[in-house]
Amino acid sequence: MNPRYHILKLLILIIIQECSSNSAGFYGTCNTSFSCGTISGFQYPFRRHQDPTYCGYPGFELNCDHQNPAIIKIMNITYKVLGIDPTAQILKIVREDMINSMCPQELVNTTIDPKLFDYTKSYMNISILFGCPLSFNFMGIGSIFCANDELNPVFLVPGIQGPGNCETSVVIPFPVEFLKSDVLGRVFQKGFDVIWKVEGSGCRECIQSGGQCIYDDNTVLTMCACPESPFLADSCSTVNKTDVNASPFVSTSTSSGSSSKKSVSTIVAVVGAILAAIGIGIGIFVCRQRRKRIAIRELSPSHTETKAILTTVSNYQVNNNQVNSGSSNFTSSIPSYPSSKTSNDFGKSSYFGAQVFSYEELEVATDNFNNSRELGDGGFGAVYYGKLIDGREVAVKRLYENNFKRVEQFMNEVEILTKLNHENLVKLYGCSSKHSKELLLVYEYIPNGTVADHLHGKLSTSTSAPISWPLRLNIAIETAEALAYLHNSDVIHRDVKTTNILLDKTFKVKVADFGLSRLFPNDATHVSTAPQGTPGYVDPEYYQCYQLTDKSDVYSFGVVLIELLSSLMAVDTSRHRLDINLANMAVVKIQNHLLGELVDKSVGFESDGVVRRMMTLVAELAFRCLQQEKDLRPTMKEVVEVLRGIQNDEMNAQKLEVVDIVVDDGGRLKDC
């Protein structure tokens, strides 16, 4: 780090601590290491309830009882501490309401403060489903019986799931190694591991130098309290190496009156220097802001054009909640917005071949990320309309958190997008540096919303008529061709859904949002990973066997086909409980030859024989895509061929009967 930063930090701390009457009293009031209850080895950032607040970092307070384990509260949930590894910064905890029961007594999700803690890699989230109907089509890990209800089982499914047909769902961390165990319930009582994120290396250096770590409210930082020192430092080594005769900031018993006067003079000089630096900084800031305002005025269109742009932004603002209306238990990621120019056309700085924009440049383009320019907001970040200095209209995706996981996703999407080139796939204009204070992706602005918007979103009611069947079929074909290209390039999209299929003004498809995509290894038959994706679209065999394949995208595309046929949402809790999941409803309707109850009749199913025939054939194809076992599904290449055949009317005009593909054992999957 820049040494000037350390000098400025030291000077500020010196002034703060010289003005504080309590700084000399920090040392000796906190324990370097202590026991709490039956557990020993606690140290900073933890503190006991009775210790001064500065002895620990906020959020790490322990309640201690000599005869019982230590207790810690995290996000209003009470946990008992089962063990601690200070070196690895790992804490083993268990929910207090699960110590004597295999199931949580309080039906709330297990939550940890993401700013302070994180799960270890050996754990994943699973959902416990309570109060499921007798007809519940279970696809998950297993079932257990709770202590308070030994007659009705509860079901364990991977990932964060809403209750669906069941009454309640509760999310709990679970060790991956026990996923196939026959003692599932008892595993919960063993607790789980979390890693605390408060940096420990600096504290260890402080303790090794003879100091004690404390939390300083003035700087909101972990600092080192040293013996016989009136101020806080990064470590006592810094203090010990200081020449006390030359430094006015370290009190000693031999200091003379003249040195005290010199101390005061030096402090005044330091304060003056800092104030001067602040003044210069303010001046630079004002100049930069003035330049930004000038640039924004130069970029801004006329009043009429501005009104048109904001109207367009308002009309096509993405609302991801439409996909999950009626339930807050389902989540989805926001769509990306694509580009049609290569990233190397502009600028010299590149990252994976994509142009690197400065944060300030994109800040100007989006009018400081003005709320009026927000196009969408979802799980990974918000998207803003912008206009670059060269006149290009862009959509800037602003990822929420600049942490390791977000950087990984950011790099993943940039790397994948820059390697692909297809007319129906997004292309980046560029991105910010991965070292930027915010992670930003820059796409071409697409003004006509998503397929979801037109089928069952706000754009479905803004026009006098729904999008026609030929247009829907063409959307299906272009989407299938994009996915087939991905699979041929060894890429699995993994989040295929109608909110990630964008449309330009001519209704040309642009498949978007590669935040969950993964490069598919050439030497592997599957990718084992914790299930991710959007409820209603995720391959059930992926949940069952943790095997991500190109057939997982085929299943999701099958759901998209049903949406195009029915204009219904993939998940809608306002429907009958057996029909909440659109894929399940469609399979039942098609098997029972009740396609007329599923399709959107406004596009000509009953009035146009040709449309009826094509929609029936597409329904058959969707049925094949939605098979529980991946081996029964077609490839995306086959899907494209079938859809092209339907569009070109080259298939045999024989009497149409929807095929019955029997799912054995009530819909359960075969063994993995």
Stockholm file with secondary structure:
# STOCKHOLM 1.0

chainA/1-672         MNPRYHILKLLILIIIQECSSNSAGFYGTCNTSFSCGTISGFQYPFRRHQDPTYCGYPGFELNCDHQNPAIIKIMNITYKVLGIDPTAQILKIVREDMINSMCPQELVNTTIDPKLFDYTKSYMNISILFGCPLSFNFMGIGSIFCANDELNPVFLVPGIQGPGNCETSVVIPFPVEFLKSDVLGRVFQKGFDVIWKVEGSGCRECIQSGGQCIYDDNTVLTMCACPESPFLADSCSTVNKTDVNASPFVSTSTSSGSSSKKSVSTIVAVVGAILAAIGIGIGIFVCRQRRKRIAIRELSPSHTETKAILTTVSNYQVNNNQVNSGSSNFTSSIPSYPSSKTSNDFGKSSYFGAQVFSYEELEVATDNFNNSRELGDGGFGAVYYGKLIDGREVAVKRLYENNFKRVEQFMNEVEILTKLNHENLVKLYGCSSKHSKELLLVYEYIPNGTVADHLHGKLSTSTSAPISWPLRLNIAIETAEALAYLHNSDVIHRDVKTTNILLDKTFKVKVADFGLSRLFPNDATHVSTAPQGTPGYVDPEYYQCYQLTDKSDVYSFGVVLIELLSSLMAVDTSRHRLDINLANMAVVKIQNHLLGELVDKSVGFESDGVVRRMMTLVAELAFRCLQQEKDLRPTMKEVVEVLRGIQNDEMNAQKLEVVDIVVDDGGRLKDC
#=GR chainA/1-672 SS CCHHHHHHHHHHHHHHHHTCSSGGGSTTSSCSSEEEBTEEEECTTCEETTSCGGGSCTTCEEEEETTEEEEEEETTEEEEEEEEETTTTEEEEEEGGGSSCSSCSSCSCCCCCTTTEEECTTEEEEEEEESCCTTCCCCSSEEEEETTEEEEEEEEEESCCCCTTSSEEEEEEEEGGGTTCSCHHHHHTTCEEEEECSCCHHHHHHHHTTCEEEEETTTTEEEEECTTCSSCBSCHHHHHTSCTTTCSSSCCTTCCHHHHHHHHHHHHHHHHHHHHHHHHHHHHHHHHHHHHHHHHHHHCCCHHHHHHHHHHHHHTCCCGGGTTTTCSSCCCCCCCCCCCSCGGGSCSCEETTEEEECHHHHHHHTTTTCGGGEEEECSSEEEEEEECTTSCEEEEEEESCCSHHHHHHHHHHHHHHHHCCCTTBCCEEEEECTTSSSCEEEEECCTTCBHHHHHHSGGGSSSSSCCCHHHHHHHHHHHHHHHHHHHHTTEECCCCCGGGEEECTTCCEEECCCTTCEECCTTCSCEECCCCSCTTTSCHHHHHHCEECHHHHHHHHHHHHHHHHHCCCSBCTTSCGGGSBHHHHHHHHHHTTCGGGTSCGGGSTTTCHHHHHHHHHHHHHHHHHTCSSGGGSCCHHHHHHHHHHHHTTCSCCCCCCCCCCCCSGGGCCCCC
#=GC SS_cons         CCHHHHHHHHHHHHHHHHTCSSGGGSTTSSCSSEEEBTEEEECTTCEETTSCGGGSCTTCEEEEETTEEEEEEETTEEEEEEEEETTTTEEEEEEGGGSSCSSCSSCSCCCCCTTTEEECTTEEEEEEEESCCTTCCCCSSEEEEETTEEEEEEEEEESCCCCTTSSEEEEEEEEGGGTTCSCHHHHHTTCEEEEECSCCHHHHHHHHTTCEEEEETTTTEEEEECTTCSSCBSCHHHHHTSCTTTCSSSCCTTCCHHHHHHHHHHHHHHHHHHHHHHHHHHHHHHHHHHHHHHHHHHHCCCHHHHHHHHHHHHHTCCCGGGTTTTCSSCCCCCCCCCCCSCGGGSCSCEETTEEEECHHHHHHHTTTTCGGGEEEECSSEEEEEEECTTSCEEEEEEESCCSHHHHHHHHHHHHHHHHCCCTTBCCEEEEECTTSSSCEEEEECCTTCBHHHHHHSGGGSSSSSCCCHHHHHHHHHHHHHHHHHHHHTTEECCCCCGGGEEECTTCCEEECCCTTCEECCTTCSCEECCCCSCTTTSCHHHHHHCEECHHHHHHHHHHHHHHHHHCCCSBCTTSCGGGSBHHHHHHHHHHTTCGGGTSCGGGSTTTCHHHHHHHHHHHHHHHHHTCSSGGGSCCHHHHHHHHHHHHTTCSCCCCCCCCCCCCSGGGCCCCC
//
